[in-house]
Amino acid sequence: MSTGLMYHVVASTQKSWDYATTLFMIHIVASSAVSGSFPTNWIWWVTITLATFTLSSLGEIINYRREMQDIVMDL
């Protein structure tokens, strides 16, 4: 779902890392608010770090493919 949002909303290879890290920060704040404490479990940190890296990498790939499409010109 997030990759689809990145394709339609962000639509830029250069902004995909910004989008992924922003979601990462929002997730930390939301998790802290719901649980009432800062996440200290190392499994949570490994999972969220890998998910952020995966989202940003996939976002770069799909947006790069979009940016490299041929431009069609009607003459």
TIMI-2910 file (N, C-alpha, C, CB; in pm, 1 decimal, decimal comma, always signed):
<rs>
+----------+----------+----------+----------+----------+----------+----------+----------+----------+----------+----------+----------+------+
!      n_x !      n_y !      n_z !     ca_x !     ca_y !     ca_z !      c_x !      c_y !      c_z !     cb_x !     cb_y !     cb_z ! resn !
+----------+----------+----------+----------+----------+----------+----------+----------+----------+----------+----------+----------+------+
!    +81,5 !   -118,2 !     +0,0 !     +0,0 !     +0,0 !     +0,0 !    +86,8 !   +125,9 !     +0,0 !    -93,2 !     -0,9 !   +119,5 !  Met !
!   +187,9 !   +128,5 !    +83,9 !   +273,0 !   +247,2 !    +92,2 !   +350,7 !   +270,2 !    -36,3 !   +369,2 !   +234,8 !   +208,7 !  Ser !
!   +388,8 !   +161,8 !   -103,1 !   +459,8 !   +176,1 !   -228,5 !   +368,3 !   +234,9 !   -334,8 !   +515,5 !    +41,7 !   -274,3 !  Thr !
!   +243,3 !   +195,0 !   -335,1 !   +146,1 !   +253,2 !   -427,8 !   +123,6 !   +400,3 !   -400,8 !    +14,4 !   +179,2 !   -419,4 !  Gly !
!   +116,1 !   +437,1 !   -273,2 !   +104,8 !   +578,8 !   -238,8 !   +227,6 !   +656,1 !   -283,8 !    +84,7 !   +595,8 !    -88,4 !  Leu !
!   +343,0 !   +594,1 !   -268,7 !   +465,4 !   +660,4 !   -310,4 !   +465,1 !   +682,6 !   -462,0 !   +588,2 !   +578,0 !   -268,0 !  Met !
!   +412,5 !   +587,7 !   -536,0 !   +407,8 !   +599,7 !   -681,4 !   +314,1 !   +712,3 !   -724,1 !   +363,3 !   +467,5 !   -744,4 !  Tyr !
!   +198,9 !   +722,4 !   -659,5 !    +98,8 !   +820,2 !   -701,9 !   +113,8 !   +956,3 !   -635,1 !    -37,7 !   +766,9 !   -674,1 !  His !
!   +157,0 !   +960,5 !   -511,7 !   +164,5 !  +1086,6 !   -438,6 !   +302,0 !  +1150,5 !   -450,9 !   +130,8 !  +1064,6 !   -292,1 !  Val !
!   +406,5 !  +1076,0 !   -419,4 !   +541,5 !  +1130,9 !   -420,6 !   +590,7 !  +1149,3 !   -564,0 !   +637,2 !  +1039,7 !   -342,5 !  Val !
!   +583,0 !  +1044,3 !   -642,9 !   +615,0 !  +1046,7 !   -786,5 !   +752,0 !  +1105,6 !   -817,5 !   +510,3 !  +1125,0 !   -860,5 !  Ala !
!   +847,9 !  +1086,1 !   -729,2 !   +982,4 !  +1136,8 !   -752,8 !  +1082,9 !  +1044,4 !   -685,8 !   +997,4 !  +1281,9 !   -700,3 !  Ser !
!  +1185,8 !  +1007,3 !   -759,8 !  +1289,5 !   +921,4 !   -705,4 !  +1362,9 !   +990,7 !   -591,0 !  +1387,9 !   +881,1 !   -815,0 !  Thr !
!  +1386,3 !  +1118,3 !   -605,3 !  +1462,5 !  +1192,1 !   -505,7 !  +1386,9 !  +1208,6 !   -374,2 !  +1499,7 !  +1327,2 !   -560,0 !  Gln !
!  +1255,6 !  +1201,8 !   -376,8 !  +1176,8 !  +1222,4 !   -255,9 !  +1134,7 !  +1092,1 !   -188,5 !  +1054,8 !  +1303,1 !   -288,6 !  Lys !
!  +1171,3 !   +977,3 !   -243,5 !  +1126,3 !   +851,2 !   -186,2 !  +1188,8 !   +825,3 !    -48,8 !  +1159,3 !   +736,7 !   -280,7 !  Ser !
!  +1314,8 !   +861,9 !    -29,7 !  +1377,4 !   +846,1 !   +102,5 !  +1310,0 !   +937,4 !   +203,9 !  +1529,1 !   +876,6 !    +95,6 !  Trp !
!  +1274,7 !  +1058,4 !   +162,9 !  +1206,1 !  +1150,6 !   +253,9 !  +1071,6 !  +1093,7 !   +298,0 !  +1185,9 !  +1287,4 !   +186,7 !  Asp !
!   +997,4 !  +1038,9 !   +204,0 !   +867,5 !   +979,6 !   +233,9 !   +882,3 !   +862,3 !   +330,0 !   +798,4 !   +933,9 !   +104,9 !  Tyr !
!   +979,3 !   +774,4 !   +303,1 !   +998,8 !   +655,5 !   +386,2 !  +1042,9 !   +693,4 !   +527,3 !  +1102,3 !   +562,2 !   +322,2 !  Ala !
!  +1133,6 !   +788,1 !   +540,6 !  +1178,4 !   +827,1 !   +674,5 !  +1069,4 !   +904,5 !   +749,9 !  +1306,1 !   +912,1 !   +664,8 !  Thr !
!   +987,1 !   +979,1 !   +678,6 !   +875,3 !  +1047,3 !   +743,7 !   +777,0 !   +945,2 !   +799,7 !   +803,9 !  +1141,9 !   +644,8 !  Thr !
!   +745,3 !   +842,4 !   +722,8 !   +658,4 !   +735,9 !   +773,0 !   +722,1 !   +665,1 !   +892,1 !   +627,7 !   +634,8 !   +661,5 !  Leu !
!   +853,2 !   +648,1 !   +888,6 !   +927,2 !   +587,6 !   +999,0 !   +910,1 !   +669,0 !  +1126,7 !  +1075,8 !   +575,1 !   +963,5 !  Phe !
!   +925,9 !   +799,3 !  +1115,7 !   +911,1 !   +886,9 !  +1233,0 !   +766,8 !   +888,5 !  +1284,7 !   +955,5 !  +1030,1 !  +1198,1 !  Met !
!   +670,8 !   +892,7 !  +1193,7 !   +530,0 !   +889,3 !  +1234,4 !   +499,1 !   +757,9 !  +1305,5 !   +437,0 !   +907,4 !  +1111,9 !  Ile !
!   +557,0 !   +648,9 !  +1256,9 !   +535,2 !   +518,1 !  +1318,3 !   +593,9 !   +513,1 !  +1459,3 !   +596,6 !   +407,6 !  +1231,6 !  His !
!   +710,3 !   +572,7 !  +1478,9 !   +770,0 !   +576,9 !  +1612,9 !   +681,1 !   +655,9 !  +1708,9 !   +911,2 !   +639,4 !  +1607,5 !  Ile !
!   +634,6 !   +772,7 !  +1664,5 !   +549,2 !   +856,3 !  +1749,1 !   +417,9 !   +785,1 !  +1781,0 !   +520,9 !   +991,3 !  +1680,6 !  Val !
!   +357,1 !   +723,8 !  +1679,8 !   +230,0 !   +654,1 !  +1701,3 !   +248,3 !   +533,9 !  +1794,4 !   +170,6 !   +608,2 !  +1566,7 !  Ala !
!   +354,9 !   +459,2 !  +1775,8 !   +380,7 !   +343,5 !  +1862,1 !   +405,5 !   +386,2 !  +2006,2 !   +500,6 !   +263,7 !  +1810,1 !  Ser !
!   +477,6 !   +495,2 !  +2022,5 !   +504,0 !   +546,7 !  +2157,2 !   +375,7 !   +596,0 !  +2222,8 !   +607,5 !   +660,2 !  +2152,3 !  Ser !
!   +290,1 !   +660,0 !  +2145,8 !   +163,8 !   +710,6 !  +2200,7 !    +70,1 !   +597,4 !  +2241,1 !    +94,7 !   +800,7 !  +2099,0 !  Ala !
!    +64,0 !   +493,6 !  +2159,3 !    -26,6 !   +382,6 !  +2187,9 !    +22,2 !   +299,4 !  +2306,3 !    -41,8 !   +293,8 !  +2064,6 !  Val !
!   +152,7 !   +269,8 !  +2308,8 !   +205,4 !   +184,6 !  +2415,4 !   +236,4 !   +262,0 !  +2543,8 !   +330,5 !   +114,5 !  +2367,5 !  Ser !
!   +252,3 !   +391,9 !  +2533,0 !   +282,2 !   +472,4 !  +2650,5 !   +429,3 !   +477,0 !  +2686,0 !   +206,1 !   +421,2 !  +2766,3 !  Gly !
!   +513,9 !   +414,4 !  +2603,5 !   +658,0 !   +417,6 !  +2628,1 !   +732,4 !   +409,6 !  +2494,5 !   +701,1 !   +300,8 !  +2722,5 !  Ser !
!   +857,5 !   +447,9 !  +2499,1 !   +940,3 !   +444,3 !  +2378,3 !   +975,4 !   +299,0 !  +2347,8 !  +1069,8 !   +530,7 !  +2395,6 !  Phe !
!   +970,4 !   +257,6 !  +2220,1 !  +1000,9 !   +118,1 !  +2185,5 !  +1148,3 !    +84,1 !  +2215,5 !   +969,9 !    +92,3 !  +2035,8 !  Pro !
!  +1169,1 !    -20,3 !  +2292,6 !  +1304,8 !    -61,2 !  +2327,5 !  +1337,8 !   -202,1 !  +2280,9 !  +1324,2 !    -51,8 !  +2476,1 !  Thr !
!  +1242,2 !   -271,3 !  +2225,3 !  +1264,1 !   -408,0 !  +2179,1 !  +1348,9 !   -406,0 !  +2052,1 !  +1129,1 !   -480,1 !  +2153,8 !  Asn !
!  +1457,6 !   -481,5 !  +2051,4 !  +1548,2 !   -479,4 !  +1936,6 !  +1483,4 !   -539,5 !  +1812,7 !  +1676,4 !   -554,5 !  +1969,3 !  Trp !
!  +1390,7 !   -633,6 !  +1829,5 !  +1322,8 !   -693,1 !  +1713,9 !  +1236,0 !   -587,8 !  +1644,7 !  +1236,3 !   -814,8 !  +1757,5 !  Ile !
!  +1170,7 !   -502,4 !  +1722,8 !  +1090,4 !   -394,9 !  +1665,1 !  +1178,1 !   -302,1 !  +1583,3 !  +1017,5 !   -316,3 !  +1774,9 !  Trp !
!  +1293,5 !   -265,7 !  +1636,1 !  +1383,6 !   -174,4 !  +1565,9 !  +1440,0 !   -236,1 !  +1438,0 !  +1497,5 !   -133,3 !  +1657,6 !  Trp !
!  +1475,2 !   -363,2 !  +1441,8 !  +1525,4 !   -429,9 !  +1320,8 !  +1415,1 !   -436,1 !  +1216,6 !  +1577,4 !   -572,8 !  +1353,1 !  Val !
!  +1294,0 !   -471,0 !  +1258,4 !  +1181,9 !   -481,5 !  +1165,5 !  +1148,5 !   -347,1 !  +1101,7 !  +1059,7 !   -536,6 !  +1237,0 !  Thr !
!  +1139,7 !   -241,6 !  +1181,3 !  +1103,0 !   -110,5 !  +1126,9 !  +1214,6 !    -54,6 !  +1039,3 !  +1071,0 !    -12,0 !  +1240,5 !  Ile !
!  +1340,0 !    -82,8 !  +1074,4 !  +1451,9 !    -36,7 !   +992,0 !  +1453,1 !   -107,0 !   +857,2 !  +1584,9 !    -59,7 !  +1064,4 !  Thr !
!  +1434,0 !   -238,8 !   +858,5 !  +1428,5 !   -313,3 !   +732,3 !  +1308,1 !   -272,5 !   +647,8 !  +1423,8 !   -463,6 !   +759,8 !  Leu !
!  +1194,6 !   -249,0 !   +711,7 !  +1075,3 !   -206,1 !   +638,4 !  +1096,5 !    -68,7 !   +575,5 !   +953,1 !   -203,1 !   +731,6 !  Ala !
!  +1160,9 !    +21,9 !   +647,5 !  +1188,7 !   +154,9 !   +593,4 !  +1284,9 !   +146,4 !   +476,1 !  +1246,1 !   +246,4 !   +702,1 !  Thr !
!  +1388,9 !    +66,4 !   +489,1 !  +1484,3 !    +49,0 !   +379,6 !  +1416,8 !    -13,6 !   +257,9 !  +1602,5 !    -37,8 !   +424,9 !  Phe !
!  +1332,7 !   -114,1 !   +280,5 !  +1262,2 !   -179,6 !   +170,4 !  +1167,1 !    -82,5 !   +100,9 !  +1184,6 !   -301,8 !   +221,7 !  Thr !
!  +1091,5 !     -5,9 !   +178,2 !   +998,8 !    +91,0 !   +119,9 !  +1072,2 !   +196,3 !    +38,2 !   +916,8 !   +158,2 !   +229,3 !  Leu !
!  +1181,0 !   +247,0 !    +90,8 !  +1253,6 !   +350,7 !    +16,6 !  +1318,2 !   +293,4 !   -109,0 !  +1360,6 !   +415,3 !   +105,6 !  Ser !
!  +1369,7 !   +171,5 !   -102,0 !  +1430,7 !   +109,3 !   -219,8 !  +1327,3 !    +80,0 !   -327,3 !  +1502,4 !    -19,3 !   -180,7 !  Ser !
!  +1214,0 !    +22,6 !   -288,1 !  +1107,3 !     -4,0 !   -384,7 !  +1052,8 !   +125,8 !   -443,3 !   +993,9 !    -83,5 !   -318,8 !  Leu !
!  +1041,6 !   +227,8 !   -360,1 !   +995,3 !   +357,8 !   -408,8 !  +1089,5 !   +417,1 !   -511,4 !   +978,9 !   +454,1 !   -293,5 !  Gly !
!  +1218,9 !   +404,3 !   -486,9 !  +1315,7 !   +454,1 !   -584,8 !  +1304,7 !   +377,9 !   -716,2 !  +1458,3 !   +443,0 !   -529,4 !  Glu !
!  +1289,0 !   +247,1 !   -707,2 !  +1282,1 !   +165,5 !   -828,8 !  +1157,8 !   +198,4 !   -910,7 !  +1283,1 !    +16,6 !   -793,2 !  Ile !
!  +1040,1 !   +202,6 !   -846,6 !   +918,4 !   +227,2 !   -925,4 !   +913,1 !   +369,0 !   -978,6 !   +794,6 !   +199,8 !   -841,5 !  Ile !
!   +962,4 !   +465,1 !   -901,5 !   +962,0 !   +602,5 !   -950,9 !  +1069,7 !   +624,2 !  -1057,0 !   +982,2 !   +700,1 !   -835,4 !  Asn !
!  +1180,3 !   +553,0 !  -1046,3 !  +1284,1 !   +561,7 !  -1149,4 !  +1231,1 !   +508,1 !  -1281,6 !  +1410,7 !   +483,8 !  -1106,7 !  Tyr !
!  +1159,7 !   +396,5 !  -1276,5 !  +1101,0 !   +340,0 !  -1399,2 !  +1000,9 !   +436,0 !  -1460,0 !  +1033,1 !   +205,2 !  -1370,1 !  Arg !
!   +923,8 !   +506,4 !  -1375,1 !   +826,5 !   +604,1 !  -1423,9 !   +897,3 !   +721,2 !  -1491,6 !   +738,1 !   +654,8 !  -1308,3 !  Arg !
!  +1004,5 !   +769,7 !  -1429,9 !  +1076,6 !   +884,6 !  -1484,3 !  +1151,0 !   +851,8 !  -1613,0 !  +1173,9 !   +937,1 !  -1382,2 !  Glu !
!  +1184,7 !   +725,5 !  -1634,3 !  +1261,2 !   +687,4 !  -1752,3 !  +1174,8 !   +643,5 !  -1870,2 !  +1355,4 !   +577,7 !  -1716,8 !  Met !
!  +1043,0 !   +654,0 !  -1858,7 !   +955,9 !   +618,6 !  -1970,3 !   +973,3 !   +717,4 !  -2083,3 !   +809,4 !   +613,7 !  -1926,0 !  Gln !
!   +951,4 !   +669,8 !  -2205,3 !   +960,2 !   +755,8 !  -2321,8 !   +850,6 !   +862,7 !  -2318,9 !   +950,4 !   +672,5 !  -2450,1 !  Asp !
!   +885,1 !   +980,0 !  -2363,8 !   +788,9 !  +1089,1 !  -2374,0 !   +728,2 !  +1082,2 !  -2513,7 !   +856,3 !  +1229,4 !  -2346,8 !  Ile !
!   +597,7 !  +1072,8 !  -2519,9 !   +527,8 !  +1063,1 !  -2648,1 !   +492,3 !  +1205,1 !  -2693,5 !   +398,6 !   +972,7 !  -2636,5 !  Val !
!   +530,2 !  +1236,4 !  -2816,2 !   +500,4 !  +1369,0 !  -2870,5 !   +416,9 !  +1353,4 !  -2997,8 !   +632,0 !  +1448,5 !  -2899,7 !  Met !
!   +307,6 !  +1425,4 !  -3005,3 !   +224,3 !  +1426,6 !  -3125,3 !   +273,1 !  +1536,8 !  -3216,5 !    +74,1 !  +1446,0 !  -3090,3 !  Asp !
!   +308,0 !  +1499,9 !  -3336,7 !   +355,9 !  +1600,3 !  -3432,7 !   +252,6 !  +1633,4 !  -3536,1 !   +480,9 !  +1552,8 !  -3500,9 !  Leu !
+----------+----------+----------+----------+----------+----------+----------+----------+----------+----------+----------+----------+------+
</rs>
